[in-house]
Amino acid sequence: MAGRAGRSKDDPAGKVVFAAPQRTRSQRSAVNQIKRMNRIAAKGGYLKV
């Protein structure tokens, strides 16, 4: 449900916890892509940072 994190007006800074027995290359890649997309969204004024 990571897509719902931070969407509540009561908790706009929701956090996502990613838990797995080991980190794979695909997981690291996904996390990096999300971080890049968040930086772009923040620059565009779509995220509060």
Predicted model as a PDB file, atoms N, CA, C, CB and O in Angstrom, pLDDT in the B-factor column:
MODEL        1                                                                  
ATOM      1  N   MET A   1       0.818  -1.190   0.000  1.00 56.00           N  
ATOM      2  CA  MET A   1       0.000   0.000   0.000  1.00 56.00           C  
ATOM      3  C   MET A   1       0.866   1.260   0.000  1.00 56.00           C  
ATOM      4  CB  MET A   1      -0.933  -0.006   1.201  1.00 56.00           C  
ATOM      5  O   MET A   1       0.420   2.314   0.453  1.00 56.00           O  
ATOM      6  N   ALA A   2       2.067   1.165  -0.490  1.00 68.00           N  
ATOM      7  CA  ALA A   2       2.965   2.317  -0.489  1.00 68.00           C  
ATOM      8  C   ALA A   2       2.367   3.510  -1.219  1.00 68.00           C  
ATOM      9  CB  ALA A   2       4.290   1.944  -1.120  1.00 68.00           C  
ATOM     10  O   ALA A   2       2.663   4.652  -0.869  1.00 68.00           O  
ATOM     11  N   GLY A   3       1.547   3.276  -2.205  1.00 69.00           N  
ATOM     12  CA  GLY A   3       0.938   4.369  -2.952  1.00 69.00           C  
ATOM     13  C   GLY A   3      -0.003   5.215  -2.121  1.00 69.00           C  
ATOM     14  O   GLY A   3      -0.353   6.323  -2.529  1.00 69.00           O  
ATOM     15  N   ARG A   4      -0.416   4.731  -0.984  1.00 70.00           N  
ATOM     16  CA  ARG A   4      -1.324   5.464  -0.107  1.00 70.00           C  
ATOM     17  C   ARG A   4      -0.574   6.241   0.979  1.00 70.00           C  
ATOM     18  CB  ARG A   4      -2.312   4.502   0.536  1.00 70.00           C  
ATOM     19  O   ARG A   4      -1.174   7.081   1.649  1.00 70.00           O  
ATOM     20  N   ALA A   5       0.695   5.983   1.163  1.00 70.00           N  
ATOM     21  CA  ALA A   5       1.460   6.633   2.233  1.00 70.00           C  
ATOM     22  C   ALA A   5       1.517   8.133   2.009  1.00 70.00           C  
ATOM     23  CB  ALA A   5       2.883   6.056   2.314  1.00 70.00           C  
ATOM     24  O   ALA A   5       1.809   8.592   0.905  1.00 70.00           O  
ATOM     25  N   GLY A   6       1.239   8.890   3.050  1.00 68.00           N  
ATOM     26  CA  GLY A   6       1.339  10.333   2.990  1.00 68.00           C  
ATOM     27  C   GLY A   6       0.175  11.027   2.311  1.00 68.00           C  
ATOM     28  O   GLY A   6       0.243  12.232   2.070  1.00 68.00           O  
ATOM     29  N   ARG A   7      -0.888  10.309   1.994  1.00 71.00           N  
ATOM     30  CA  ARG A   7      -2.001  10.925   1.283  1.00 71.00           C  
ATOM     31  C   ARG A   7      -3.092  11.431   2.217  1.00 71.00           C  
ATOM     32  CB  ARG A   7      -2.589   9.942   0.311  1.00 71.00           C  
ATOM     33  O   ARG A   7      -4.067  12.033   1.767  1.00 71.00           O  
ATOM     34  N   SER A   8      -2.935  11.196   3.490  1.00 73.00           N  
ATOM     35  CA  SER A   8      -3.923  11.652   4.463  1.00 73.00           C  
ATOM     36  C   SER A   8      -3.571  13.059   4.935  1.00 73.00           C  
ATOM     37  CB  SER A   8      -4.002  10.678   5.666  1.00 73.00           C  
ATOM     38  O   SER A   8      -2.404  13.355   5.192  1.00 73.00           O  
ATOM     39  N   LYS A   9      -4.570  13.922   5.048  1.00 73.00           N  
ATOM     40  CA  LYS A   9      -4.281  15.269   5.559  1.00 73.00           C  
ATOM     41  C   LYS A   9      -3.827  15.216   7.009  1.00 73.00           C  
ATOM     42  CB  LYS A   9      -5.515  16.171   5.431  1.00 73.00           C  
ATOM     43  O   LYS A   9      -3.144  16.127   7.478  1.00 73.00           O  
ATOM     44  N   ASP A  10      -4.204  14.147   7.733  1.00 77.00           N  
ATOM     45  CA  ASP A  10      -3.789  13.995   9.126  1.00 77.00           C  
ATOM     46  C   ASP A  10      -2.343  13.522   9.252  1.00 77.00           C  
ATOM     47  CB  ASP A  10      -4.708  13.021   9.835  1.00 77.00           C  
ATOM     48  O   ASP A  10      -1.712  13.740  10.287  1.00 77.00           O  
ATOM     49  N   ASP A  11      -1.818  12.885   8.226  1.00 71.00           N  
ATOM     50  CA  ASP A  11      -0.436  12.392   8.239  1.00 71.00           C  
ATOM     51  C   ASP A  11       0.167  12.556   6.847  1.00 71.00           C  
ATOM     52  CB  ASP A  11      -0.377  10.898   8.695  1.00 71.00           C  
ATOM     53  O   ASP A  11       0.390  11.565   6.151  1.00 71.00           O  
ATOM     54  N   PRO A  12       0.435  13.808   6.428  1.00 71.00           N  
ATOM     55  CA  PRO A  12       0.917  14.040   5.070  1.00 71.00           C  
ATOM     56  C   PRO A  12       2.359  13.599   4.829  1.00 71.00           C  
ATOM     57  CB  PRO A  12       0.792  15.484   4.748  1.00 71.00           C  
ATOM     58  O   PRO A  12       2.809  13.583   3.683  1.00 71.00           O  
ATOM     59  N   ALA A  13       3.079  13.249   5.866  1.00 74.00           N  
ATOM     60  CA  ALA A  13       4.469  12.826   5.715  1.00 74.00           C  
ATOM     61  C   ALA A  13       4.595  11.328   5.960  1.00 74.00           C  
ATOM     62  CB  ALA A  13       5.383  13.605   6.678  1.00 74.00           C  
ATOM     63  O   ALA A  13       5.580  10.877   6.544  1.00 74.00           O  
ATOM     64  N   GLY A  14       3.616  10.563   5.524  1.00 72.00           N  
ATOM     65  CA  GLY A  14       3.643   9.119   5.741  1.00 72.00           C  
ATOM     66  C   GLY A  14       4.922   8.484   5.223  1.00 72.00           C  
ATOM     67  O   GLY A  14       5.489   8.934   4.227  1.00 72.00           O  
ATOM     68  N   LYS A  15       5.364   7.465   5.885  1.00 75.00           N  
ATOM     69  CA  LYS A  15       6.593   6.770   5.500  1.00 75.00           C  
ATOM     70  C   LYS A  15       6.255   5.369   5.016  1.00 75.00           C  
ATOM     71  CB  LYS A  15       7.592   6.711   6.683  1.00 75.00           C  
ATOM     72  O   LYS A  15       5.253   4.777   5.419  1.00 75.00           O  
ATOM     73  N   VAL A  16       7.106   4.855   4.152  1.00 77.00           N  
ATOM     74  CA  VAL A  16       6.956   3.505   3.632  1.00 77.00           C  
ATOM     75  C   VAL A  16       8.133   2.687   4.143  1.00 77.00           C  
ATOM     76  CB  VAL A  16       6.885   3.493   2.064  1.00 77.00           C  
ATOM     77  O   VAL A  16       9.284   3.111   4.042  1.00 77.00           O  
ATOM     78  N   VAL A  17       7.844   1.530   4.685  1.00 78.00           N  
ATOM     79  CA  VAL A  17       8.890   0.622   5.148  1.00 78.00           C  
ATOM     80  C   VAL A  17       8.922  -0.562   4.198  1.00 78.00           C  
ATOM     81  CB  VAL A  17       8.644   0.159   6.629  1.00 78.00           C  
ATOM     82  O   VAL A  17       7.903  -1.206   3.950  1.00 78.00           O  
ATOM     83  N   PHE A  18      10.098  -0.836   3.674  1.00 78.00           N  
ATOM     84  CA  PHE A  18      10.272  -1.933   2.741  1.00 78.00           C  
ATOM     85  C   PHE A  18      11.025  -3.039   3.470  1.00 78.00           C  
ATOM     86  CB  PHE A  18      11.032  -1.476   1.448  1.00 78.00           C  
ATOM     87  O   PHE A  18      12.174  -2.845   3.865  1.00 78.00           O  
ATOM     88  N   ALA A  19      10.395  -4.193   3.654  1.00 84.00           N  
ATOM     89  CA  ALA A  19      11.022  -5.291   4.392  1.00 84.00           C  
ATOM     90  C   ALA A  19      11.162  -6.512   3.492  1.00 84.00           C  
ATOM     91  CB  ALA A  19      10.201  -5.642   5.654  1.00 84.00           C  
ATOM     92  O   ALA A  19      10.215  -6.905   2.810  1.00 84.00           O  
ATOM     93  N   ALA A  20      12.336  -7.099   3.496  1.00 89.00           N  
ATOM     94  CA  ALA A  20      12.596  -8.301   2.703  1.00 89.00           C  
ATOM     95  C   ALA A  20      13.764  -9.036   3.345  1.00 89.00           C  
ATOM     96  CB  ALA A  20      12.901  -7.950   1.199  1.00 89.00           C  
ATOM     97  O   ALA A  20      14.597  -8.415   4.006  1.00 89.00           O  
ATOM     98  N   PRO A  21      13.836 -10.347   3.158  1.00 93.00           N  
ATOM     99  CA  PRO A  21      14.945 -11.099   3.763  1.00 93.00           C  
ATOM    100  C   PRO A  21      16.303 -10.739   3.168  1.00 93.00           C  
ATOM    101  CB  PRO A  21      14.707 -12.585   3.600  1.00 93.00           C  
ATOM    102  O   PRO A  21      17.333 -10.931   3.815  1.00 93.00           O  
ATOM    103  N   GLN A  22      16.314 -10.219   1.941  1.00 94.00           N  
ATOM    104  CA  GLN A  22      17.561  -9.779   1.319  1.00 94.00           C  
ATOM    105  C   GLN A  22      17.239  -8.714   0.290  1.00 94.00           C  
ATOM    106  CB  GLN A  22      18.320 -10.969   0.666  1.00 94.00           C  
ATOM    107  O   GLN A  22      16.118  -8.641  -0.214  1.00 94.00           O  
ATOM    108  N   ARG A  23      18.227  -7.889  -0.020  1.00 90.00           N  
ATOM    109  CA  ARG A  23      18.018  -6.838  -1.012  1.00 90.00           C  
ATOM    110  C   ARG A  23      18.550  -7.315  -2.343  1.00 90.00           C  
ATOM    111  CB  ARG A  23      18.701  -5.514  -0.587  1.00 90.00           C  
ATOM    112  O   ARG A  23      19.691  -7.765  -2.450  1.00 90.00           O  
ATOM    113  N   THR A  24      17.710  -7.210  -3.356  1.00 94.00           N  
ATOM    114  CA  THR A  24      18.125  -7.619  -4.694  1.00 94.00           C  
ATOM    115  C   THR A  24      18.440  -6.382  -5.537  1.00 94.00           C  
ATOM    116  CB  THR A  24      17.025  -8.478  -5.372  1.00 94.00           C  
ATOM    117  O   THR A  24      18.118  -5.257  -5.157  1.00 94.00           O  
ATOM    118  N   ARG A  25      19.057  -6.606  -6.655  1.00 96.00           N  
ATOM    119  CA  ARG A  25      19.358  -5.522  -7.582  1.00 96.00           C  
ATOM    120  C   ARG A  25      18.068  -4.839  -8.032  1.00 96.00           C  
ATOM    121  CB  ARG A  25      20.142  -6.050  -8.801  1.00 96.00           C  
ATOM    122  O   ARG A  25      18.026  -3.614  -8.144  1.00 96.00           O  
ATOM    123  N   SER A  26      17.030  -5.605  -8.287  1.00 93.00           N  
ATOM    124  CA  SER A  26      15.743  -5.043  -8.712  1.00 93.00           C  
ATOM    125  C   SER A  26      15.138  -4.160  -7.632  1.00 93.00           C  
ATOM    126  CB  SER A  26      14.767  -6.160  -9.074  1.00 93.00           C  
ATOM    127  O   SER A  26      14.573  -3.109  -7.935  1.00 93.00           O  
ATOM    128  N   GLN A  27      15.251  -4.573  -6.387  1.00 90.00           N  
ATOM    129  CA  GLN A  27      14.721  -3.774  -5.286  1.00 90.00           C  
ATOM    130  C   GLN A  27      15.480  -2.454  -5.176  1.00 90.00           C  
ATOM    131  CB  GLN A  27      14.806  -4.555  -3.960  1.00 90.00           C  
ATOM    132  O   GLN A  27      14.873  -1.392  -5.041  1.00 90.00           O  
ATOM    133  N   ARG A  28      16.797  -2.525  -5.233  1.00 92.00           N  
ATOM    134  CA  ARG A  28      17.602  -1.301  -5.156  1.00 92.00           C  
ATOM    135  C   ARG A  28      17.273  -0.376  -6.319  1.00 92.00           C  
ATOM    136  CB  ARG A  28      19.109  -1.636  -5.151  1.00 92.00           C  
ATOM    137  O   ARG A  28      17.178   0.838  -6.144  1.00 92.00           O  
ATOM    138  N   SER A  29      17.101  -0.941  -7.487  1.00 95.00           N  
ATOM    139  CA  SER A  29      16.755  -0.150  -8.662  1.00 95.00           C  
ATOM    140  C   SER A  29      15.402   0.536  -8.488  1.00 95.00           C  
ATOM    141  CB  SER A  29      16.739  -1.031  -9.909  1.00 95.00           C  
ATOM    142  O   SER A  29      15.248   1.709  -8.829  1.00 95.00           O  
ATOM    143  N   ALA A  30      14.429  -0.191  -7.959  1.00 89.00           N  
ATOM    144  CA  ALA A  30      13.103   0.382  -7.738  1.00 89.00           C  
ATOM    145  C   ALA A  30      13.159   1.521  -6.729  1.00 89.00           C  
ATOM    146  CB  ALA A  30      12.129  -0.696  -7.259  1.00 89.00           C  
ATOM    147  O   ALA A  30      12.538   2.563  -6.940  1.00 89.00           O  
ATOM    148  N   VAL A  31      13.890   1.339  -5.643  1.00 88.00           N  
ATOM    149  CA  VAL A  31      14.019   2.379  -4.623  1.00 88.00           C  
ATOM    150  C   VAL A  31      14.688   3.615  -5.230  1.00 88.00           C  
ATOM    151  CB  VAL A  31      14.833   1.858  -3.404  1.00 88.00           C  
ATOM    152  O   VAL A  31      14.251   4.739  -4.981  1.00 88.00           O  
ATOM    153  N   ASN A  32      15.734   3.417  -6.018  1.00 94.00           N  
ATOM    154  CA  ASN A  32      16.420   4.545  -6.648  1.00 94.00           C  
ATOM    155  C   ASN A  32      15.496   5.281  -7.620  1.00 94.00           C  
ATOM    156  CB  ASN A  32      17.679   4.061  -7.383  1.00 94.00           C  
ATOM    157  O   ASN A  32      15.510   6.510  -7.675  1.00 94.00           O  
ATOM    158  N   GLN A  33      14.705   4.548  -8.375  1.00 94.00           N  
ATOM    159  CA  GLN A  33      13.773   5.169  -9.309  1.00 94.00           C  
ATOM    160  C   GLN A  33      12.721   5.998  -8.564  1.00 94.00           C  
ATOM    161  CB  GLN A  33      13.092   4.097 -10.174  1.00 94.00           C  
ATOM    162  O   GLN A  33      12.387   7.103  -8.992  1.00 94.00           O  
ATOM    163  N   ILE A  34      12.207   5.478  -7.470  1.00 86.00           N  
ATOM    164  CA  ILE A  34      11.219   6.209  -6.664  1.00 86.00           C  
ATOM    165  C   ILE A  34      11.839   7.491  -6.120  1.00 86.00           C  
ATOM    166  CB  ILE A  34      10.693   5.327  -5.498  1.00 86.00           C  
ATOM    167  O   ILE A  34      11.203   8.544  -6.136  1.00 86.00           O  
ATOM    168  N   LYS A  35      13.074   7.407  -5.641  1.00 90.00           N  
ATOM    169  CA  LYS A  35      13.752   8.600  -5.123  1.00 90.00           C  
ATOM    170  C   LYS A  35      13.938   9.644  -6.222  1.00 90.00           C  
ATOM    171  CB  LYS A  35      15.115   8.222  -4.517  1.00 90.00           C  
ATOM    172  O   LYS A  35      13.727  10.835  -5.991  1.00 90.00           O  
ATOM    173  N   ARG A  36      14.336   9.197  -7.423  1.00 95.00           N  
ATOM    174  CA  ARG A  36      14.492  10.131  -8.548  1.00 95.00           C  
ATOM    175  C   ARG A  36      13.164  10.790  -8.895  1.00 95.00           C  
ATOM    176  CB  ARG A  36      15.055   9.403  -9.782  1.00 95.00           C  
ATOM    177  O   ARG A  36      13.100  12.001  -9.110  1.00 95.00           O  
ATOM    178  N   MET A  37      12.111   9.992  -8.948  1.00 91.00           N  
ATOM    179  CA  MET A  37      10.796  10.529  -9.282  1.00 91.00           C  
ATOM    180  C   MET A  37      10.320  11.514  -8.215  1.00 91.00           C  
ATOM    181  CB  MET A  37       9.782   9.392  -9.442  1.00 91.00           C  
ATOM    182  O   MET A  37       9.702  12.527  -8.545  1.00 91.00           O  
ATOM    183  N   ASN A  38      10.597  11.233  -6.952  1.00 87.00           N  
ATOM    184  CA  ASN A  38      10.220  12.152  -5.878  1.00 87.00           C  
ATOM    185  C   ASN A  38      10.981  13.466  -5.986  1.00 87.00           C  
ATOM    186  CB  ASN A  38      10.474  11.511  -4.514  1.00 87.00           C  
ATOM    187  O   ASN A  38      10.414  14.528  -5.732  1.00 87.00           O  
ATOM    188  N   ARG A  39      12.269  13.411  -6.362  1.00 92.00           N  
ATOM    189  CA  ARG A  39      13.031  14.650  -6.543  1.00 92.00           C  
ATOM    190  C   ARG A  39      12.430  15.490  -7.666  1.00 92.00           C  
ATOM    191  CB  ARG A  39      14.511  14.337  -6.846  1.00 92.00           C  
ATOM    192  O   ARG A  39      12.307  16.708  -7.534  1.00 92.00           O  
ATOM    193  N   ILE A  40      12.057  14.846  -8.767  1.00 94.00           N  
ATOM    194  CA  ILE A  40      11.439  15.559  -9.890  1.00 94.00           C  
ATOM    195  C   ILE A  40      10.114  16.178  -9.455  1.00 94.00           C  
ATOM    196  CB  ILE A  40      11.220  14.605 -11.090  1.00 94.00           C  
ATOM    197  O   ILE A  40       9.825  17.329  -9.782  1.00 94.00           O  
ATOM    198  N   ALA A  41       9.312  15.413  -8.720  1.00 91.00           N  
ATOM    199  CA  ALA A  41       8.019  15.919  -8.251  1.00 91.00           C  
ATOM    200  C   ALA A  41       8.202  17.087  -7.289  1.00 91.00           C  
ATOM    201  CB  ALA A  41       7.221  14.801  -7.572  1.00 91.00           C  
ATOM    202  O   ALA A  41       7.431  18.046  -7.324  1.00 91.00           O  
ATOM    203  N   ALA A  42       9.214  17.013  -6.433  1.00 90.00           N  
ATOM    204  CA  ALA A  42       9.466  18.096  -5.482  1.00 90.00           C  
ATOM    205  C   ALA A  42       9.883  19.367  -6.227  1.00 90.00           C  
ATOM    206  CB  ALA A  42      10.559  17.683  -4.463  1.00 90.00           C  
ATOM    207  O   ALA A  42       9.435  20.462  -5.888  1.00 90.00           O  
ATOM    208  N   LYS A  43      10.732  19.220  -7.232  1.00 94.00           N  
ATOM    209  CA  LYS A  43      11.156  20.383  -8.016  1.00 94.00           C  
ATOM    210  C   LYS A  43       9.979  21.016  -8.747  1.00 94.00           C  
ATOM    211  CB  LYS A  43      12.240  19.984  -9.021  1.00 94.00           C  
ATOM    212  O   LYS A  43       9.947  22.229  -8.951  1.00 94.00           O  
ATOM    213  N   GLY A  44       9.018  20.195  -9.138  1.00 94.00           N  
ATOM    214  CA  GLY A  44       7.850  20.694  -9.832  1.00 94.00           C  
ATOM    215  C   GLY A  44       6.776  21.248  -8.897  1.00 94.00           C  
ATOM    216  O   GLY A  44       5.737  21.734  -9.345  1.00 94.00           O  
ATOM    217  N   GLY A  45       7.041  21.168  -7.592  1.00 91.00           N  
ATOM    218  CA  GLY A  45       6.104  21.702  -6.620  1.00 91.00           C  
ATOM    219  C   GLY A  45       4.975  20.752  -6.250  1.00 91.00           C  
ATOM    220  O   GLY A  45       3.986  21.164  -5.643  1.00 91.00           O  
ATOM    221  N   TYR A  46       5.118  19.497  -6.609  1.00 85.00           N  
ATOM    222  CA  TYR A  46       4.062  18.517  -6.322  1.00 85.00           C  
ATOM    223  C   TYR A  46       4.215  17.836  -4.970  1.00 85.00           C  
ATOM    224  CB  TYR A  46       4.039  17.470  -7.397  1.00 85.00           C  
ATOM    225  O   TYR A  46       3.282  17.196  -4.484  1.00 85.00           O  
ATOM    226  N   LEU A  47       5.403  17.973  -4.352  1.00 78.00           N  
ATOM    227  CA  LEU A  47       5.658  17.359  -3.048  1.00 78.00           C  
ATOM    228  C   LEU A  47       6.146  18.414  -2.076  1.00 78.00           C  
ATOM    229  CB  LEU A  47       6.687  16.213  -3.164  1.00 78.00           C  
ATOM    230  O   LEU A  47       6.870  19.334  -2.455  1.00 78.00           O  
ATOM    231  N   LYS A  48       5.752  18.278  -0.836  1.00 70.00           N  
ATOM    232  CA  LYS A  48       6.339  19.087   0.217  1.00 70.00           C  
ATOM    233  C   LYS A  48       7.569  18.342   0.710  1.00 70.00           C  
ATOM    234  CB  LYS A  48       5.318  19.362   1.384  1.00 70.00           C  
ATOM    235  O   LYS A  48       7.507  17.146   0.992  1.00 70.00           O  
ATOM    236  N   VAL A  49       8.666  19.040   0.810  1.00 63.00           N  
ATOM    237  CA  VAL A  49       9.913  18.376   1.211  1.00 63.00           C  
ATOM    238  C   VAL A  49      10.390  18.924   2.524  1.00 63.00           C  
ATOM    239  CB  VAL A  49      10.999  18.545   0.145  1.00 63.00           C  
ATOM    240  O   VAL A  49      11.425  18.494   3.033  1.00 63.00           O  
TER     241      VAL A  49                                                      
ENDMDL                                                                          
END                                                                             
